[in-house]
């Protein structure tokens, strides 16, 4: 392992010597990261899976043979049938075309997974940055609140809120409701990461130097400190998308989701009763969930390997 | 002649949870025009905190409690934060110890130098700033500046980074530069380059230089005057030559004896013990627990800073009686 590593670095130095005379532009951290990422097969696989899902989610309304939550096959007398050419993933007892539902589900679940993560990152960045920048009592207080939020068992709480609000909100907004709930309760993870990074970075010499050379407080925070925390935030956020997708599936599976929108969880929930006789109804959306979570996790790990300063030579 | 910088009775304490750390406890020091002064002491002696105090960038939970910092005839401690910001970088600048972290990894060299230039000369266009960046890079002898300007810090060597950090400190032509251990993290060969560069720049740019260091070799090499700090207080101030020839404070003697010499086959003398805990510093003279010449009076009375027969300033009760060894 050690020998291999050494050989690699030697390689890198000769490469560097060659390029300094010929190359024009310096390589930013992102460029260096991408160069490392390209060599990581698992990470690339994750990236392709994620891109594939994004493509499906964006085009599902044209790709899917049936509209979302359409029980048409019941009318056509084709409900409860195993996979066939007409219905590649079969149809459910109630008449859903599972192939269409899996495609539409990608749209719903990516919407929740990515959307909730964006909400989480915005809240987590703001709170983590404040907690990291304020010293003493007020910073500790914010940290304490973050820890309290982190300790609360999320699932029952979200289920409770989902049930209460699902009755109140207008139909069709159920998925957005779950998105917001996941976002509002998920921020501590990001907040911890940001706070820790800020505590580390603010002690580095370049922060002190920019202060000593006349930079204003805002410039120090927003040009020098915060951008340096983004790498771990991006990594954590990618892994968080996987977690949020999984949680959405769990919520829907438990029957607290929005029955008017296609998601993998809803389809699994509706099909699980007939698992013995109609295995295709829960299995295909289950596999879709599995690969989505796998894809985002592989991508997150790949990003972590490529961008993590600890491992950089 | 009035000194460029005149610090008097400066006190900077850190209010930590464990107690009040008296990091700088009544320090006086002067820097003349075009002078190179060495600020010497072990880690924790207060040399860095003293320079941070002059620039008013003492990190939390530190506070400047007392003293005056007269710079070009004005008291910096009485200035507002906004006024201070115009002085930092423009008139007083600083370089830092660790070249690996003293540049922001996210931006190119050019962008980081231009940032400092435009902070103090807002009327400059981007092109004009870039022109100045190139001049600065040439000033600190960076080869192929048109290439380096677009490079990121991780693509440069430690010595190069340190020279760029020096260029950044010089961006607005300061009249006083604090160099905090500028060579500590560099290879020996590169150390000499950086030292010569600093020496040369000080003359060319007509500024005063304060070398913060614990390396007596560097002190001998570049400084004209030395200020020895121990545990947040001044131990001795003297012309460099005179100090090396005949120190007047036992701590200075110990520092000089702790420098390895190749021409004398002797065991290296180390200073016993550590720098004291500055929450509860020793009574009397703070050096007495480690001082080979300590007597009872050293435990009770803080020695005043007195002018000695050699023309030094020394804070020792027995400067008149001891005959100490130089280097």
Interface residues (C-beta under 8 A of the other chain):
Chain A: X16 X20 X24 X25 X26 X27 X28 X29 X32 X135 X136 X204 X205 X206 X208 X209 X210 X211 X212 X213 X214 X215 X216 X223 X224 X227 X228
Chain B: X55 X57 X60 X61 X85 X86 X87 X88 X89 X90 X93 X94 X95 X96 X97 X98 X101 X102 X103 X104 X105 X106 X108 X115 X116 X119 X120 X147 X150 X151 X152 X154 X155 X165 X168 X169 X171 X172
